[in-house]
Amino acid sequence: MSKQFQFKLVLLGESAVGKSSLVLRFVKDQFDDYRESTIGAAFLTQTVTLDDQTTVKFEIWDTAGQERYKAPMYYRNANCAVVVYDITQSASLEKARTWIRELQRQADPSIVIALCGNKLDLSARRQVSQEEAKKYADEEGLMWTETSAKTGEGVTEIFTAIAQKLPLTAPSATRAGAGRAGPGARAGVDLNKQAASSGQPEACNC
Amino acid sequence: MDEEYDVIVLGTGLTECILSGLLSVEGKKVLHMDRNDYYGGESASLNLTQLYRKFRPDQAPPADLGRDRDYAVDLVPKFIIASGELTKILVHTDVTRYLEFKQIAGSYVYREGRISKVPSTEMEAVRSPLMGLFEKRRAKKFFEFLQGWKDEDPTTHQGINLDEDSMKTVYEKFGLEAGTQDFIGHAMALYLDDDYITKPARPSYDRIVLYTSSMARYGKSPYIYPLYGLGELPQSFARLSAIYGGTYMLDKKIDAIVTDSDGKFVGVTSGGETVKAKQVIGDPSYFGANGGDGGKVRVVEEGKVVRAICFLKHPIPGTDDSDSCQIIIPQNQVNRRHDIYIAMVSSTHNVCAKGVYVAIVSTVVETDRPEQEIAAGLSLLGPIYDKFVDITPLYTPTSSGQADNIFITRSYDATSHFETVVEDVQDVWKRVVGSDLVLKKREVEVQN
């Protein structure tokens, strides 16, 4: 029997490092050089197939431009995080370090964190060396890779690697952890369900 | 900051965040600012560090309360009525996707020294220990009358005109005792005082029907509550706003509200820079409530609420060890003019460590010794591990804002639910946009 696991993935990183572009490449295999911040998408979903039996569905939360003022809700129940920096901007790796410290402080201790150096297509202007980033990731126990949202290099690979690293042993517990996406994932009451059944004015007592 | 916005919103309380979200969805260019480095303003939920910083800046939280991050302590105690107006907004804006809700396990009312479950149907009424045998029969007839009422069918009216006859007339028709009137008017219609009795019965009827239909939704109580505390609500609406292009700036001290020579709003100055916008919306603390805003009086105080946040190491006695509950002490029961409310939540709602229960006792202040006024509520809690008492003035704007484009929201009142918050949202919306707030049914997004 095939199993689908669902996980909440949050994106972190300074603005303009290519967080949304990375997701757009992963989810829709598209890229736009002059893309502005995403409007209207609460989160995107994409499924990774690990083998015949197992698929992993990511519920991907973008920062919606709130990267500097994220709400605690953003990290809540996140199973994995992709922290993005721009390999042509060394300051963006410094920023990534602060997000990672924040994740380690605020998020669930079991969270899988991947550090991702984006804009590999601009490696001629590289400011962050692979050695430096890799060394830091190893010290902190993070996954690490470099990607280009523009060419697609490394993008599917990093999400697949995350899917492989996530614990797929306890589906029910994981689903409850991933929480708020699909129907059936909720432990509490479902307001949408009630709304569907109350299409008419609530005249039941009249 | 040389961009010009349609609306600047000051303060990230629930009222402001709902407005910010709805305005952004509507296509308005919104800048949302807060002086704090956290979301929620007066309606935030605080972790232990934030709570102690607010109430006891010189003291660190005691270690035996557990981990800081396990806490989300509400500053304003309110529950969501399952079939109420806030639920409608949550569903229509789809912010439910960011939230999980649980029921509040019980709804209780105080009568003659003890607490009992609030009956919500004629079936429960006949089993309730709140009433004697004959009173139960009368109450059963009263509930049957409410449930059978059809506007278009005069035979269901039993000679009552809901729009003209007072609630007093209705109570008298069914011969209900004063104590029964207390729990119907205060624990079901959720009135804070007895002013409703002499007014037409229609609103009371609507409120009792809202209570019973909400009760029927999930069974244990008419209330639901978001996991991780009420502070999740403003955060969700802030995300909605951001997703539709709203810009967020927290931790920004607001230095001045800039107006032109006619007193019309021009912009907001923060950190030496002025951002311009056509309109500004904000909570009272940004408009002179704390003596700021250059001494201009744009809000008036219309009373005070006392709230005591209590940490318990046990459930409230007499509630069948409920993990959460509301207890209403009707004013008449304790010789007051306003009810006392107790709202209790616990680790089931991910707002505190296991084994801790957070009860907030509140009422409208009537004397110069507010803490004594809630003594009847505190005494129901059993031993209190720790207590934080807050006395908050309630502010209301002095003008509609239509003349100067400055639109001010109201403070969070003493009611135990969010219906008045939504009324304020609707009211401000109408003043800002110029038309009624109509919640459009959103297309259901197909998840693949």
Interface residues (C-beta under 8 A of the other chain):
Chain A: S37 T38 I39 G40 A41 A42 F43 T45 T47 A64 G65 Q66 R68 Y69 A71 P72 M73 Y74 R76 Q106 G179 R180 A181 G182 R186 A187 G188 V189 L191 N192 Q194 A195 S198 E202 C204 N205 C206
Chain B: Y39 R69 A82 S83 T87 K88 L90 V91 D94 T96 R97 Y98 L99 E100 F101 K102 Q103 L146 Q147 W149 K150 D151 V209 T212 S213 A216 R217 Y218 I224 L227 Y228 E232 Q235 S236 A238 R239 L240 A242 I243 Y244 G245 T247 Y248 M249 L250 D251 Q447 N448
